[in-house]
Amino acid sequence: PNGLMRLDALVRNLALVTHRARPYAEEPVATNLVEFLFRDDDGWFPGSWRDSRVGYGNGRFAMDVNAVWVPKALEATESILRHIRALGLRVPAQTTDAATDTEALDTYRRDPAVLRQATATWRDARRHFAVSFDTSAIRERVQHLMDWQPTHERAYWSRILATDPDATRPMSFIALALDDVGRPIAAANTDPATDLFLGDYTEQIVGGTASPTAVTEMLDVFMRPYPVGLFVQDLGPLVVNDAYASPKVQQQFRDDLYHSPRVVWGREVNLLLLGLARQIEAAYDASGGLRGDPAVMEPYVALLRNALEMTRQAVEASGMRHNELWSYRIDDAGLRPVRYGTSSDIQLWNLTDLAVRYVVHKLPPP
């Protein structure tokens, strides 16, 4: 309607992406990551999918934005610029809003090698969000979490942990966000499912350029029983576990349950299942045989299939898989899935359940 060419609109977007990404590409320190907008002294405006006030633990730098979406956006920018050149298209000189600095995009257009280096730098941004806890720290944090819970809930989670004596072995995960000064807000979360869905982990493992360790560590927190990890039998993966976060963050999640340890999100379940299925499918050739070194690939694929089946069975048992999100209550009879008060029965993105069923159904047999 305003007469703007589609190519101009596209390049405006590229200019914004490269402008926001350039500071970290040139000086990769945590405080140069892409930040949320400042809201008030209690936190930052959550400009991504966890759009409740405390969705990112009131963090300044979100993990999903910086460790997943910015690297992918730069990869897309490189591809788009390459195709623009191949098509012989000319990008007009004035393509952006005055508020957007085009210097970074101009640099990357002139020298694609600089853009490739920026993308490589951004792929390593996840290191700022990596946290690890040994057995004693896990036990201490989990016990502190359970101490404030009602007696019947504390007793239930204690029984769950007693059935898995290995649950508190050392654990690493990717934190939900970073705080004002770039320190991890150590809340375990389901956002790495997006990375599993978008990433080419299996291709790299088959090609010998990566080991299964990255995927093994990513899935570990999904498969650990809550309150150590995210998994709850007959319910699904909780969207966050704040046992390792500060008391202030824990209290904020108790006050605002929308993206708290009381809920499972269908969006995240579908991303996890599709991501697992995508990585499994990539492990097989056209005849249904495993690719790569069997000594590496067989246990790797078995881990993926186990995680997929655990998640699928838990969500099916909840009876809530079509809901936007769901919660639970614990009484003398145990844990019972319940509707989340403001959830809708079906969101448009919940229909990806059809894609999940299709993709899982066509996986090669074990």
N, C-alpha and C positions, 0 to 999 in steps of 0.2 A: 504493500500500500504506500510506503514512503519512497518508492522508486529505487530502493537499494537492491543491487544485484545479489543473487544467492552466494556467488563466490565472495563478494565483499563481506557479507554477513559471516560466512565461514571463516574468513581470514581475521575478522574482528575477534572471533572466539580464540583463534590460535594466538593472536597478539596478547589477549588476556591471560591465557594459559602460560605462555612463555614469560610474560612479565612477572607473574606471581611465582613462577618456578625458578627464575634466574638467581635470586639471592642465595638460595641453598646450593644451586649448581656451582656457583662461584666460591662459596665459603660454606662447606657442609657442616654447620653447627646447628644444634637443635633449635635455637631461637630464630634461625632463618627459615624454618619450615613454614608451610602455609598455615596461617592462624585463622581462627574464628574471629568474628567481629566482637569487640568488647561490649558487654551489656551493662554490668554493674560490678560492685566490689565482691559479689557472691559468685561471679563466674562469667562465662563467655556464651554468646548466642550459638546454639548447636546447629551449624549450617550443614548438616548431613542428615542421614536417615533417622538417627536416634534423636528425634526432635522434641523430646521433653526437656524441661529445664535442666535436669541432672543427667540427661542421657549419656553424656560423655564425662561424667564425674565432674562437671563444671570445668573441664579441661580447656586449654587454649589451643593445643595442637592435636587433632584427631588422628588416630592410627590409620583408619580406613582412608581418609583423605590423603595422607602423606605417604603411607607405605604401599598403598594399592592404586589409588586413582591418579595421583600426579604422575607416577612413572608410566601408567597406561596412557595418560593424556599426551605425554611427550612422545611415546611410541607412535601414537596416532598422528601427532603433528608431523613427525618425520615421514610417515607414510603418505599423508596428504600432500605435503610439499613435494615429495618425489613424484606423485602422480600429476600434480599441477604442472611440473616441469615437463613430464613425459607427454602431456596433452598439448603442450605448446601454449598454454594459457598465460596471459599477462595479468599480474595482480596490480590494480591501480595504486598509485602512490598514497592516496587518502582513503584508507579503508577502515579506520578505527575511530572510536569516540576520542575526543580530545583528552579525556581523563586517562586513557590507556596509553602507556609508553610503548612504542613499537620497536625500540632499540634492540631488545632481545630477539624478537622475531626477525628483524632485518639481519642481525648477525647470523642466526641459524639458517636463514635462506641463502646467505652468501657462502657459508661454510658448514655444510652438513656434518662434518666431522666434529665440530663444536657441539652441535645438537646431540650427536651420538654419545659424546662424553658426558653431557649434562644428564642424559637419560641413564647412563651407567651409574653416575653419582647418585641419582635419585633412587635407583633400585636398591641401594645400600642403606636407605633411610630407615628401614625397619630396625636397624641396630639400636636406634635411640629408644625404642619401645620394648626391647628385650629385657625380661626380668627372670630371675631364677631364685628358687627357695630350696633349702635343704630340708631334711626330714624334721629336724627339731623346730625350724621356723614354721613349717607347714602345720605341725601339731599345735604350736603356740597360737598361730593366727586362727586356726579353725576352732580351737577351744574358746578363744576370746569371742568369736562370732556366735558360738552356741550358748555362751554364758548369758546373753541377753534375751535368748529366745524363750518362749513359754515352755513349761516343763514337759508337756507331751510332745512338742516338736523337738526339743533337745533329746529326749529319749528315743524318738524315731530315728533321727540322724545318727545318733550313737550306735544304734543297732545296725544301720546301714554300713557304717564304717567298720564295725566289728566283723562283718561278713567278708571284708576284703582287707586282710592285714597288710597288704602291699600298697594300699591306697595312698599312704603318706610318704612314699619314696620320693627322692628329689624330683623337682618339676620345673620346667621352663615354659614360659608363654609370652605372647606379645600383648603388652599393656593396652588398655582401652584408649588412652590419650596421654599427653604430657601436660604438666601444670604451667603456671605463668612463666617459670624460669627454665622449663625444658626437662623437668624431672618426671619419670613415669608415674602415672596414676595406676597403681598395680592392681587393676581389676581384670580378671580373666573374662573373656568375652567371645561371642560367636563371629565377630567380624572377619577373622581369617578365612571363614568359609567363602567369602567373596574372592579372596586370593586363590583359593583352591579351585574355584570355578573358572577363573580367568587365566590362571597360570599354566605353563607347559612343563610341569614338574616331571611327568612320566616320560615325555619326549627327551628331556635332558638326562634322565636316569638311563634310558635305553641307549642314548648316544654316548654315555660315559662321561658327560660333562658335569654331572651332579650325582650325589648319593641319595638314598632314601631318607637320610637323617632329617632333612628339613621337613618332609611330610610327616615323618614319625613324630617329631616334636610338635608340629602343628596340631596333629590329631590327638595327642596325649591328653590335653586338657578337656577335649570334647568327650573322651571316653572315661575319664576319671569320675567316680561317683561324687556328687555333691554331698557335703559341703567342701570337699577338696577341689573337685573340678566342676564341670557343668552338667554332667549327665544325671538324669533322674529316671529311674525305671518306671515304665508305664506312663510317662509324661513327655519326655524329650529333653533336648539341651536347653538349659536356662540361658537367657540372653546375656547374663552377666553373673559373675561371682565376685563380690566385693570383700571376701574374707581377707585379702591381702592388701586392701586399700586402707586409707587413714580412717580413724573414727568419724571425722567430719564427713567424709564421702559416704561412709556406711549410713550415717544418720540421714543424709540427703536422699539416699535410695529408699530408706524406710518411710520417708515423708512423701516420696513420689514414686509410685510402684510401676509406672508405665513401661519403663525399661530396666526394671530392677530384678534381683534374684528371685522374685515371686512369679516371673512370667516366662513363657516360651513364645517366640514369634514364628509364625508360619513362614514368613519371608526368609528367615535364617535357616529354618529346617529345609526348605526347598533349595536354597543355595548350597547347603552342605551336601544334600543328596545328589544334586546335579553335579557338583564338583567332584564328589567321590566317583560317580558313574563316569564322568569324563576322563578322569585319570585311569580308571580301570579299563575303559574302552581303548585308550591309547596304548595299553600294554600288550594288545593282541594284534596280530597281522590279519590279512584278509581271510585266511583259512581257519582262523580261530586259535592259532598257536601263539604261545607267549613269545614276545620279542626280547632280545637282549640276553644277558647272562642268566640262566635259570636259577643259579644260586643266589642272585640278587633279586630277581623279579618274582620268584614264587613267594617268599615271605612278605615282600612288599605288597603284592596284589592281595594276599591273604589278609593283611592288615586292613587294606582299603575295604575289602568285602565285609570284614567283621564290623568295621565302623559303620558301614552303610546299613547292614542288617540290624545292628543294635539300635541305631537311630530310627530306622523304619518301623521296627516292631514297637518301640516305646511310643512313637507318635500314633501309630495305629491303635494301640491299647488305650491311649488317652481319649479316643473318640472325638478329638477336636481338630483334626488335621485340616479341615476346611476353614477354620476360624482365623481371623486376623492375628489374634494372640490369645493365650489362655493361661490360667493360673492353677493353683491347687490349695487344698486345705488338708490339715492333718488332724485326725481325731483318734479315738481309741481303736478304730478299725483299720487305721493306717492312712496312707496318702490317697486323696481323691482329686482327680482333675476337675476343675470348675471353669466356667466362663469368666473371662475378665469383664468387669462391669461395663466398660464403654466400647467393647470390641464389636465389630460387625461380623455377621455370619460368613460373608464372602466379600473379600476385596478383589479388585481386578487382578492383582498380582498373585492372589491365592490360586488362580486358575493355572498357574505354572505347575500345580500338582499333576495336571494332565501330561505335561512334558516330562515330569519326574517319572511317572508310571511308564511312559513310552520308552524313555531312555533306559531305565532299569530293566524293563522287560526284554529289550533287545541286546543286553549284555551277553557276551559269550559265557557258557556254563563254566563253573570252576573246573 
